[in-house]
Amino acid sequence: MKKRALISVYDKKNILQVASFLKQEDYDIISTGGTASHLEQAGFPVIRVEELTGFQALMEGRVKTLSPIIYAGVLARRAQDLDMKTLQDMKIETIDLVIVNLYPFEEALNQGKKSDDLLEMIDIGGVSLIRAAAKNYISVTVITDPKDYDELILQLPVDNLHYRKLLAGKAFSLTSMYDAMIASHFNQENHIDFPESLTLSYQKTETPRYGENPHQRAAIYRAYPSKPSALLDAQIHHGKQLSYNNIRDTDAAIHLLKSFDQPTVVVVKHMNPCGVASKKTLFEAWQAAYEADPVSIFGGIVATNQTIDLITAQAMHSLFLEIIIAKDYDKDALKCLKQKKNLRILTYPEYALDQKEMVSIDGGMLYQDVDGVELDIHDFQVVTERKPSLNEMNDMLFAMKVARHVRSNAIVIAQDQTTRGIGAGQMNRVGAANIALEQAGQNSEGSVLASDGFIPMIDTVMLAHQHGIISIIQPGGSIHDDDVIRACNDHHLAMVFTKTRHFKH
């Protein structure tokens, strides 16, 4: 029996190459609408779907291939006598190859098409054909991606069941991703942030050498449909491939950097900031961020919201850094930094952060709104007798912006829009304060202290006073708030409440 291929593609790239091969292999080609016309214009004989089904395309093409004659030819199990007898009785022939790609719903979505136009870009017949062919992969080959045409030409003459099964898996991945994207759009349109069934789609973009440790495998996936990403769309000017840990650290730096409008430098190590500074110029910000922790910056990730100039690049060049990511680079600055063979040099594009975030747990995941609460000194509540100065308020605002990106329990010491000490990821708050104040050393004198969660005991206040802290910012809300406020008053410290906790576990 002569073999037959059904071709119905929106993306017609290289389809004529496949048609030429199928003609050489003596396949009959069944096709629809625009694809049929494209093949016929190139001189290929085509059996139009309506010739097989006896029905013209209905409703402006909404119904073309949805026919028992087509689906019986695709789904018939060649090894089942009953299936084959049914085809024989109904004079239906088998279809051995299905080449289909789908209406570009993602492209229409990104172009901002209106809802009615988007509905017309939801493929129905194509998805059904792909699923039918994939279900019957034992006998049918299904191709959904023009990138697979070259391999198809090599494999089709060979009866390769393993190859057909791989294609079937790819086909089901495609249709599930396509449906998930459409479902996500409807959830957004209906303002449903946490649907009963959450299906997220991602496409693999890269494979790092290994994961968090050398014995762990990893892959990089991009959300589908895609949107601008500071990290995934970053231009890599120089240096080797980013590792799993590099990516996580750089992502943490970018999230923190987004909090600032002034020239700012952020240094991150192991998902935590170790030096942050906002100044009038980039070089001043760099110097301050470096001096905030000149030890931890070794092997760190540096991010800035400015164009890096030569003088700053020269200062950076003297250190061992893993990554620098910036808004841009002067020509001479880039040349200077490229002298370091393994330094990754990146430029990030304009970006907006996700409004949702997730973390995997055994057997599932947690999904939540991002901590996107705007911090404003006008919303702070002064709870002590001493009122902080405007400079102190601005430093507390700066410190809390940093603290919300530090692993809990978190304490940040800051002065003049520069971190002086950071205590991260401690099991108790006074322990985090001890680390931050020890790191700040003499620089704690006249500084402010920010706590991501409420201060439960006076011990943190007493420790802060001993190290010369003059103002404290915290959420408030402890049953011991009155004791903590009284301790501040006794030692002439100012304290403000934000009324918002900023834990980052």
C-alpha positions as a Python dict, from the first residue, in 0.01 Angstrom:
ca = {
    (1, 'M'): (0, 0, 0),
    (2, 'K'): (136, 341, -96),
    (3, 'K'): (236, 551, 203),
    (4, 'R'): (76, 889, 270),
    (5, 'A'): (179, 1203, 451),
    (6, 'L'): (-51, 1475, 582),
    (7, 'I'): (109, 1821, 584),
    (8, 'S'): (-59, 2123, 742),
    (9, 'V'): (183, 2389, 859),
    (10, 'Y'): (156, 2755, 958),
    (11, 'D'): (536, 2794, 945),
    (12, 'K'): (625, 2684, 591),
    (13, 'K'): (1000, 2717, 634),
    (14, 'N'): (1184, 2432, 448),
    (15, 'I'): (860, 2241, 386),
    (16, 'L'): (938, 2224, 13),
    (17, 'Q'): (1258, 2038, 96),
    (18, 'V'): (1052, 1779, 283),
    (19, 'A'): (796, 1758, 2),
    (20, 'S'): (1076, 1690, -247),
    (21, 'F'): (1204, 1407, -27),
    (22, 'L'): (855, 1259, 12),
    (23, 'K'): (804, 1266, -364),
    (24, 'Q'): (1134, 1082, -403),
    (25, 'E'): (1015, 823, -147),
    (26, 'D'): (688, 784, -342),
    (27, 'Y'): (458, 927, -74),
    (28, 'D'): (120, 1076, -154),
    (29, 'I'): (83, 1417, 10),
    (30, 'I'): (-244, 1521, 170),
    (31, 'S'): (-270, 1888, 259),
    (32, 'T'): (-498, 2175, 353),
    (33, 'G'): (-562, 2537, 261),
    (34, 'G'): (-256, 2757, 242),
    (35, 'T'): (-13, 2468, 277),
    (36, 'A'): (-173, 2286, -18),
    (37, 'S'): (-153, 2601, -231),
    (38, 'H'): (212, 2653, -133),
    (39, 'L'): (302, 2298, -238),
    (40, 'E'): (100, 2312, -559),
    (41, 'Q'): (262, 2639, -663),
    (42, 'A'): (598, 2466, -622),
    (43, 'G'): (484, 2190, -857),
    (44, 'F'): (408, 1914, -607),
    (45, 'P'): (94, 1702, -659),
    (46, 'V'): (-135, 1731, -356),
    (47, 'I'): (-448, 1550, -242),
    (48, 'R'): (-657, 1817, -74),
    (49, 'V'): (-830, 1717, 248),
    (50, 'E'): (-1172, 1804, 105),
    (51, 'E'): (-1119, 1545, -170),
    (52, 'L'): (-1089, 1276, 99),
    (53, 'T'): (-1359, 1394, 335),
    (54, 'G'): (-1614, 1521, 83),
    (55, 'F'): (-1647, 1842, 287),
    (56, 'Q'): (-1516, 2186, 205),
    (57, 'A'): (-1347, 2377, 486),
    (58, 'L'): (-1620, 2519, 708),
    (59, 'M'): (-1655, 2846, 902),
    (60, 'E'): (-1366, 3026, 732),
    (61, 'G'): (-1131, 2734, 789),
    (62, 'R'): (-1221, 2661, 1152),
    (63, 'V'): (-1314, 2306, 1050),
    (64, 'K'): (-1087, 2138, 796),
    (65, 'T'): (-924, 1818, 917),
    (66, 'L'): (-1172, 1727, 1191),
    (67, 'S'): (-1313, 1426, 1006),
    (68, 'P'): (-1336, 1051, 1087),
    (69, 'I'): (-1181, 979, 748),
    (70, 'I'): (-865, 1167, 848),
    (71, 'Y'): (-848, 1047, 1208),
    (72, 'A'): (-923, 685, 1123),
    (73, 'G'): (-630, 691, 880),
    (74, 'V'): (-402, 831, 1151),
    (75, 'L'): (-523, 629, 1450),
    (76, 'A'): (-572, 285, 1293),
    (77, 'R'): (-356, 23, 1467),
    (78, 'R'): (-182, -163, 1187),
    (79, 'A'): (-144, -477, 1398),
    (80, 'Q'): (-515, -487, 1491),
    (81, 'D'): (-715, -682, 1234),
    (82, 'L'): (-1040, -513, 1340),
    (83, 'D'): (-895, -167, 1284),
    (84, 'M'): (-763, -255, 943),
    (85, 'K'): (-1089, -428, 841),
    (86, 'T'): (-1279, -114, 942),
    (87, 'L'): (-1058, 95, 714),
    (88, 'Q'): (-1107, -156, 432),
    (89, 'D'): (-1486, -163, 470),
    (90, 'M'): (-1503, 217, 473),
    (91, 'K'): (-1249, 257, 193),
    (92, 'I'): (-1017, 465, 413),
    (93, 'E'): (-641, 457, 366),
    (94, 'T'): (-381, 489, 639),
    (95, 'I'): (-180, 807, 700),
    (96, 'D'): (179, 728, 796),
    (97, 'L'): (335, 1069, 846),
    (98, 'V'): (183, 1382, 1001),
    (99, 'I'): (369, 1714, 969),
    (100, 'V'): (188, 1989, 1158),
    (101, 'N'): (289, 2309, 1333),
    (102, 'L'): (47, 2531, 1517),
    (103, 'Y'): (-100, 2877, 1489),
    (104, 'P'): (146, 3112, 1666),
    (105, 'F'): (-64, 3202, 1968),
    (106, 'E'): (246, 3320, 2157),
    (107, 'E'): (341, 3562, 1879),
    (108, 'A'): (-12, 3704, 1867),
    (109, 'L'): (-11, 3738, 2246),
    (110, 'N'): (322, 3925, 2246),
    (111, 'Q'): (192, 4155, 1972),
    (112, 'G'): (-91, 4261, 2199),
    (113, 'K'): (-371, 4125, 1980),
    (114, 'K'): (-723, 4179, 2104),
    (115, 'S'): (-916, 3891, 2260),
    (116, 'D'): (-1125, 3817, 1950),
    (117, 'D'): (-814, 3803, 1732),
    (118, 'L'): (-637, 3585, 1987),
    (119, 'L'): (-923, 3336, 1982),
    (120, 'E'): (-866, 3287, 1609),
    (121, 'M'): (-503, 3198, 1684),
    (122, 'I'): (-600, 2902, 1904),
    (123, 'D'): (-529, 2595, 1695),
    (124, 'I'): (-783, 2312, 1728),
    (125, 'G'): (-739, 2076, 1434),
    (126, 'G'): (-360, 2096, 1445),
    (127, 'V'): (-341, 2005, 1813),
    (128, 'S'): (-584, 1716, 1760),
    (129, 'L'): (-388, 1581, 1467),
    (130, 'I'): (-60, 1600, 1658),
    (131, 'R'): (-207, 1416, 1955),
    (132, 'A'): (-363, 1148, 1735),
    (133, 'A'): (-40, 1084, 1547),
    (134, 'A'): (164, 1081, 1868),
    (135, 'K'): (-77, 835, 2029),
    (136, 'N'): (-24, 598, 1735),
    (137, 'Y'): (355, 645, 1720),
    (138, 'I'): (401, 269, 1676),
    (139, 'S'): (289, 319, 1317),
    (140, 'V'): (286, 694, 1255),
    (141, 'T'): (564, 953, 1252),
    (142, 'V'): (471, 1300, 1380),
    (143, 'I'): (678, 1612, 1312),
    (144, 'T'): (594, 1940, 1488),
    (145, 'D'): (916, 2138, 1448),
    (146, 'P'): (1090, 2247, 1124),
    (147, 'K'): (1421, 2188, 1303),
    (148, 'D'): (1345, 1814, 1283),
    (149, 'Y'): (1316, 1799, 903),
    (150, 'D'): (1679, 1705, 839),
    (151, 'E'): (1665, 1417, 1086),
    (152, 'L'): (1331, 1305, 941),
    (153, 'I'): (1488, 1271, 598),
    (154, 'L'): (1754, 1044, 748),
    (155, 'Q'): (1523, 836, 966),
    (156, 'L'): (1205, 797, 762),
    (157, 'P'): (1338, 530, 523),
    (158, 'V'): (1432, 323, 831),
    (159, 'D'): (1166, 160, 1049),
    (160, 'N'): (1289, 325, 1370),
    (161, 'L'): (1034, 283, 1651),
    (162, 'H'): (1259, 455, 1904),
    (163, 'Y'): (1279, 765, 1682),
    (164, 'R'): (901, 777, 1643),
    (165, 'K'): (856, 747, 2018),
    (166, 'L'): (1095, 1039, 2079),
    (167, 'L'): (895, 1249, 1834),
    (168, 'A'): (572, 1148, 2004),
    (169, 'G'): (705, 1266, 2339),
    (170, 'K'): (808, 1596, 2183),
    (171, 'A'): (463, 1629, 2026),
    (172, 'F'): (280, 1579, 2356),
    (173, 'S'): (517, 1827, 2524),
    (174, 'L'): (429, 2081, 2255),
    (175, 'T'): (52, 2041, 2285),
    (176, 'S'): (61, 2052, 2665),
    (177, 'M'): (275, 2366, 2656),
    (178, 'Y'): (45, 2524, 2398),
    (179, 'D'): (-264, 2453, 2606),
    (180, 'A'): (-92, 2574, 2924),
    (181, 'M'): (-7, 2903, 2756),
    (182, 'I'): (-368, 2952, 2648),
    (183, 'A'): (-496, 2858, 2995),
    (184, 'S'): (-255, 3107, 3151),
    (185, 'H'): (-386, 3381, 2922),
    (186, 'F'): (-746, 3307, 3022),
    (187, 'N'): (-649, 3310, 3391),
    (188, 'Q'): (-492, 3652, 3345),
    (189, 'E'): (-795, 3780, 3155),
    (190, 'N'): (-1018, 3653, 3435),
    (191, 'H'): (-787, 3794, 3707),
    (192, 'I'): (-728, 3451, 3859),
    (193, 'D'): (-386, 3460, 4025),
    (194, 'F'): (-401, 3120, 4192),
    (195, 'P'): (-609, 2881, 3977),
    (196, 'E'): (-723, 2544, 4108),
    (197, 'S'): (-504, 2376, 3847),
    (198, 'L'): (-173, 2550, 3775),
    (199, 'T'): (9, 2445, 3460),
    (200, 'L'): (330, 2629, 3380),
    (201, 'S'): (531, 2589, 3062),
    (202, 'Y'): (903, 2631, 3013),
    (203, 'Q'): (1139, 2576, 2721),
    (204, 'K'): (1496, 2458, 2768),
    (205, 'T'): (1744, 2718, 2652),
    (206, 'E'): (2077, 2592, 2780),
    (207, 'T'): (2252, 2314, 2970),
    (208, 'P'): (2510, 2429, 3228),
    (209, 'R'): (2812, 2209, 3286),
    (210, 'Y'): (2656, 2098, 3615),
    (211, 'G'): (2417, 2210, 3886),
    (212, 'E'): (2475, 2348, 4233),
    (213, 'N'): (2756, 2093, 4276),
    (214, 'P'): (2957, 1901, 4014),
    (215, 'H'): (2765, 1576, 4077),
    (216, 'Q'): (2428, 1741, 4003),
    (217, 'R'): (2280, 1781, 3654),
    (218, 'A'): (2096, 2099, 3556),
    (219, 'A'): (1921, 2280, 3272),
    (220, 'I'): (1806, 2637, 3213),
    (221, 'Y'): (1442, 2681, 3117),
    (222, 'R'): (1263, 2993, 3003),
    (223, 'A'): (899, 3065, 3083),
    (224, 'Y'): (667, 3017, 2786),
    (225, 'P'): (533, 3248, 2655),
    (226, 'S'): (852, 3442, 2706),
    (227, 'K'): (886, 3801, 2816),
    (228, 'P'): (1188, 4031, 2853),
    (229, 'S'): (1433, 3902, 3113),
    (230, 'A'): (1732, 4091, 3252),
    (231, 'L'): (1928, 3769, 3288),
    (232, 'L'): (1804, 3540, 3012),
    (233, 'D'): (1825, 3823, 2758),
    (234, 'A'): (2154, 3959, 2886),
    (235, 'Q'): (2427, 4008, 2627),
    (236, 'I'): (2746, 3822, 2720),
    (237, 'H'): (3042, 4025, 2597),
    (238, 'H'): (3317, 3811, 2742),
    (239, 'G'): (3395, 3509, 2957),
    (240, 'K'): (3298, 3148, 2990),
    (241, 'Q'): (2952, 2999, 3024),
    (242, 'L'): (2753, 3094, 3334),
    (243, 'S'): (2718, 2819, 3591),
    (244, 'Y'): (2407, 2726, 3788),
    (245, 'N'): (2530, 2918, 4093),
    (246, 'N'): (2638, 3216, 3880),
    (247, 'I'): (2286, 3242, 3743),
    (248, 'R'): (2120, 3229, 4082),
    (249, 'D'): (2357, 3486, 4230),
    (250, 'T'): (2321, 3721, 3933),
    (251, 'D'): (1944, 3690, 3950),
    (252, 'A'): (1956, 3787, 4318),
    (253, 'A'): (2172, 4090, 4232),
    (254, 'I'): (1934, 4203, 3959),
    (255, 'H'): (1633, 4177, 4191),
    (256, 'L'): (1804, 4394, 4452),
    (257, 'L'): (1933, 4642, 4194),
    (258, 'K'): (1577, 4706, 4074),
    (259, 'S'): (1502, 4873, 4410),
    (260, 'F'): (1727, 5173, 4335),
    (261, 'D'): (1717, 5469, 4098),
    (262, 'Q'): (2039, 5646, 4200),
    (263, 'P'): (2377, 5519, 4070),
    (264, 'T'): (2403, 5193, 4264),
    (265, 'V'): (2646, 4903, 4290),
    (266, 'V'): (2536, 4569, 4433),
    (267, 'V'): (2779, 4290, 4525),
    (268, 'V'): (2635, 3943, 4584),
    (269, 'K'): (2787, 3623, 4720),
    (270, 'H'): (2589, 3302, 4767),
    (271, 'M'): (2249, 3466, 4707),
    (272, 'N'): (2310, 3738, 4968),
    (273, 'P'): (2431, 4095, 4918),
    (274, 'C'): (2765, 4163, 5086),
    (275, 'G'): (2804, 4526, 4975),
    (276, 'V'): (2553, 4778, 4841),
    (277, 'A'): (2595, 5151, 4785),
    (278, 'S'): (2400, 5432, 4617),
    (279, 'K'): (2596, 5752, 4542),
    (280, 'K'): (2604, 6049, 4306),
    (281, 'T'): (2846, 5877, 4069),
    (282, 'L'): (2915, 5520, 3970),
    (283, 'F'): (3276, 5531, 4086),
    (284, 'E'): (3172, 5654, 4431),
    (285, 'A'): (2913, 5377, 4451),
    (286, 'W'): (3172, 5119, 4348),
    (287, 'Q'): (3426, 5238, 4605),
    (288, 'A'): (3167, 5237, 4882),
    (289, 'A'): (3029, 4892, 4791),
    (290, 'Y'): (3381, 4751, 4780),
    (291, 'E'): (3479, 4904, 5114),
    (292, 'A'): (3158, 4769, 5271),
    (293, 'D'): (3309, 4420, 5261),
    (294, 'P'): (3647, 4399, 5084),
    (295, 'V'): (3685, 4034, 5191),
    (296, 'S'): (3356, 3885, 5071),
    (297, 'I'): (3371, 4065, 4736),
    (298, 'F'): (3646, 3822, 4628),
    (299, 'G'): (3485, 3600, 4364),
    (300, 'G'): (3161, 3797, 4385),
    (301, 'I'): (2897, 3910, 4138),
    (302, 'V'): (2879, 4285, 4074),
    (303, 'A'): (2570, 4454, 3932),
    (304, 'T'): (2513, 4820, 3855),
    (305, 'N'): (2234, 5026, 3703),
    (306, 'Q'): (2489, 5252, 3530),
    (307, 'T'): (2718, 5249, 3226),
    (308, 'I'): (3061, 5142, 3348),
    (309, 'D'): (3332, 5396, 3269),
    (310, 'L'): (3706, 5342, 3239),
    (311, 'I'): (3801, 5461, 3588),
    (312, 'T'): (3551, 5221, 3747),
    (313, 'A'): (3656, 4937, 3517),
    (314, 'Q'): (4019, 4986, 3617),
    (315, 'A'): (3925, 4966, 3984),
    (316, 'M'): (3722, 4650, 3919),
    (317, 'H'): (4002, 4500, 3712),
    (318, 'S'): (4230, 4482, 4015),
    (319, 'L'): (3999, 4227, 4183),
    (320, 'F'): (3895, 3870, 4115),
    (321, 'L'): (3528, 3890, 4023),
    (322, 'E'): (3311, 3617, 3872),
    (323, 'I'): (3060, 3837, 3689),
    (324, 'I'): (2994, 4202, 3615),
    (325, 'I'): (2648, 4288, 3484),
    (326, 'A'): (2573, 4649, 3395),
    (327, 'K'): (2343, 4872, 3197),
    (328, 'D'): (2627, 4929, 2949),
    (329, 'Y'): (3005, 4980, 2915),
    (330, 'D'): (3222, 5252, 2767),
    (331, 'K'): (3438, 5119, 2486),
    (332, 'D'): (3760, 5161, 2684),
    (333, 'A'): (3602, 5015, 2999),
    (334, 'L'): (3500, 4702, 2811),
    (335, 'K'): (3849, 4666, 2666),
    (336, 'C'): (3999, 4698, 3013),
    (337, 'L'): (3770, 4438, 3169),
    (338, 'K'): (3820, 4190, 2885),
    (339, 'Q'): (4182, 4152, 2991),
    (340, 'K'): (4055, 3913, 3258),
    (341, 'K'): (4022, 3582, 3071),
    (342, 'N'): (3745, 3422, 3278),
    (343, 'L'): (3551, 3730, 3388),
    (344, 'R'): (3194, 3716, 3260),
    (345, 'I'): (3090, 4059, 3133),
    (346, 'L'): (2718, 4106, 3076),
    (347, 'T'): (2482, 4384, 2971),
    (348, 'Y'): (2120, 4359, 3081),
    (349, 'P'): (1827, 4495, 2876),
    (350, 'E'): (1527, 4683, 3009),
    (351, 'Y'): (1321, 4445, 3220),
    (352, 'A'): (1031, 4408, 3458),
    (353, 'L'): (1043, 4158, 3740),
    (354, 'D'): (794, 3874, 3769),
    (355, 'Q'): (496, 3932, 3996),
    (356, 'K'): (491, 3568, 4110),
    (357, 'E'): (767, 3343, 4239),
    (358, 'M'): (793, 2975, 4311),
    (359, 'V'): (1012, 2731, 4498),
    (360, 'S'): (1015, 2355, 4464),
    (361, 'I'): (931, 2126, 4754),
    (362, 'D'): (923, 1748, 4765),
    (363, 'G'): (632, 1646, 4544),
    (364, 'G'): (518, 1998, 4460),
    (365, 'M'): (595, 2366, 4485),
    (366, 'L'): (507, 2683, 4669),
    (367, 'Y'): (376, 2973, 4462),
    (368, 'Q'): (332, 3326, 4588),
    (369, 'D'): (320, 3697, 4507),
    (370, 'V'): (664, 3855, 4504),
    (371, 'D'): (749, 4089, 4791),
    (372, 'G'): (672, 4396, 4586),
    (373, 'V'): (549, 4631, 4860),
    (374, 'E'): (677, 4983, 4792),
    (375, 'L'): (886, 5127, 5074),
    (376, 'D'): (829, 5497, 5145),
    (377, 'I'): (957, 5700, 5438),
    (378, 'H'): (621, 5878, 5454),
    (379, 'D'): (463, 5546, 5553),
    (380, 'F'): (705, 5485, 5841),
    (381, 'Q'): (571, 5523, 6195),
    (382, 'V'): (807, 5685, 6446),
    (383, 'V'): (744, 5511, 6779),
    (384, 'T'): (1017, 5664, 6999),
    (385, 'E'): (1062, 5996, 7174),
    (386, 'R'): (1362, 6085, 6957),
    (387, 'K'): (1265, 6156, 6598),
    (388, 'P'): (1514, 6050, 6333),
    (389, 'S'): (1657, 6314, 6101),
    (390, 'L'): (1578, 6310, 5730),
    (391, 'N'): (1922, 6160, 5657),
    (392, 'E'): (1856, 5885, 5909),
    (393, 'M'): (1515, 5815, 5753),
    (394, 'N'): (1672, 5790, 5408),
    (395, 'D'): (1942, 5558, 5539),
    (396, 'M'): (1677, 5341, 5707),
    (397, 'L'): (1486, 5327, 5380),
    (398, 'F'): (1806, 5222, 5203),
    (399, 'A'): (1886, 4961, 5468),
    (400, 'M'): (1539, 4808, 5454),
    (401, 'K'): (1553, 4788, 5074),
    (402, 'V'): (1866, 4579, 5115),
    (403, 'A'): (1737, 4378, 5413),
    (404, 'R'): (1435, 4249, 5220),
    (405, 'H'): (1681, 4076, 4984),
    (406, 'V'): (1892, 3921, 5262),
    (407, 'R'): (1815, 3571, 5387),
    (408, 'S'): (1626, 3569, 5718),
    (409, 'N'): (1692, 3639, 5993),
    (410, 'A'): (1846, 3950, 5842),
    (411, 'I'): (2009, 4259, 5991),
    (412, 'V'): (2158, 4537, 5779),
    (413, 'I'): (2373, 4821, 5913),
    (414, 'A'): (2392, 5125, 5684),
    (415, 'Q'): (2514, 5483, 5671),
    (416, 'D'): (2531, 5738, 5388),
    (417, 'Q'): (2341, 5502, 5154),
    (418, 'T'): (2606, 5232, 5202),
    (419, 'T'): (2591, 4900, 5380),
    (420, 'R'): (2835, 4875, 5669),
    (421, 'G'): (2751, 4525, 5784),
    (422, 'I'): (2509, 4247, 5687),
    (423, 'G'): (2400, 3954, 5901),
    (424, 'A'): (2220, 3687, 5699),
    (425, 'G'): (2039, 3359, 5749),
    (426, 'Q'): (2067, 3327, 6125),
    (427, 'M'): (1844, 3124, 6354),
    (428, 'N'): (1793, 3418, 6590),
    (429, 'R'): (1784, 3793, 6536),
    (430, 'V'): (2049, 3891, 6788),
    (431, 'G'): (2285, 3645, 6618),
    (432, 'A'): (2230, 3820, 6286),
    (433, 'A'): (2287, 4156, 6460),
    (434, 'N'): (2612, 4032, 6611),
    (435, 'I'): (2742, 3934, 6267),
    (436, 'A'): (2637, 4261, 6103),
    (437, 'L'): (2779, 4479, 6380),
    (438, 'E'): (3103, 4285, 6397),
    (439, 'Q'): (3146, 4329, 6022),
    (440, 'A'): (3067, 4700, 6047),
    (441, 'G'): (3321, 4749, 6325),
    (442, 'Q'): (3388, 5117, 6392),
    (443, 'N'): (3167, 5209, 6097),
    (444, 'S'): (2862, 5118, 6306),
    (445, 'E'): (2903, 5446, 6497),
    (446, 'G'): (2628, 5680, 6379),
    (447, 'S'): (2474, 5415, 6151),
    (448, 'V'): (2120, 5282, 6128),
    (449, 'L'): (2003, 4922, 6170),
    (450, 'A'): (1732, 4750, 5967),
    (451, 'S'): (1564, 4425, 6066),
    (452, 'D'): (1356, 4226, 5815),
    (453, 'G'): (1132, 4090, 6092),
    (454, 'F'): (1019, 4232, 6424),
    (455, 'I'): (1272, 4263, 6705),
    (456, 'P'): (1136, 4030, 6975),
    (457, 'M'): (1365, 4120, 7266),
    (458, 'I'): (1561, 4418, 7393),
    (459, 'D'): (1890, 4229, 7346),
    (460, 'T'): (1921, 4349, 6984),
    (461, 'V'): (1853, 4709, 7092),
    (462, 'M'): (2116, 4692, 7368),
    (463, 'L'): (2371, 4545, 7129),
    (464, 'A'): (2295, 4815, 6870),
    (465, 'H'): (2337, 5090, 7131),
    (466, 'Q'): (2671, 4948, 7244),
    (467, 'H'): (2797, 4973, 6885),
    (468, 'G'): (2684, 5331, 6831),
    (469, 'I'): (2368, 5268, 6626),
    (470, 'I'): (2143, 5577, 6636),
    (471, 'S'): (1825, 5458, 6459),
    (472, 'I'): (1646, 5128, 6408),
    (473, 'I'): (1386, 5031, 6149),
    (474, 'Q'): (1175, 4719, 6192),
    (475, 'P'): (824, 4593, 6111),
    (476, 'G'): (701, 4595, 6472),
    (477, 'G'): (431, 4358, 6591),
    (478, 'S'): (605, 4171, 6873),
    (479, 'I'): (429, 4118, 7206),
    (480, 'H'): (739, 4290, 7351),
    (481, 'D'): (716, 4603, 7135),
    (482, 'D'): (661, 4823, 7441),
    (483, 'D'): (976, 4687, 7608),
    (484, 'V'): (1180, 4737, 7289),
    (485, 'I'): (1053, 5095, 7245),
    (486, 'R'): (1123, 5172, 7613),
    (487, 'A'): (1481, 5044, 7572),
    (488, 'C'): (1527, 5273, 7271),
    (489, 'N'): (1395, 5570, 7467),
    (490, 'D'): (1625, 5490, 7761),
    (491, 'H'): (1927, 5502, 7529),
    (492, 'H'): (1814, 5789, 7307),
    (493, 'L'): (1770, 5573, 6995),
    (494, 'A'): (1512, 5649, 6731),
    (495, 'M'): (1292, 5365, 6610),
    (496, 'V'): (1041, 5345, 6327),
    (497, 'F'): (792, 5072, 6239),
    (498, 'T'): (714, 4977, 5879),
    (499, 'K'): (425, 4745, 5973),
    (500, 'T'): (544, 4510, 5695),
    (501, 'R'): (763, 4203, 5741),
    (502, 'H'): (1014, 4118, 5466),
    (503, 'F'): (1133, 3763, 5536),
    (504, 'K'): (1330, 3600, 5256),
    (505, 'H'): (1388, 3233, 5331),
}
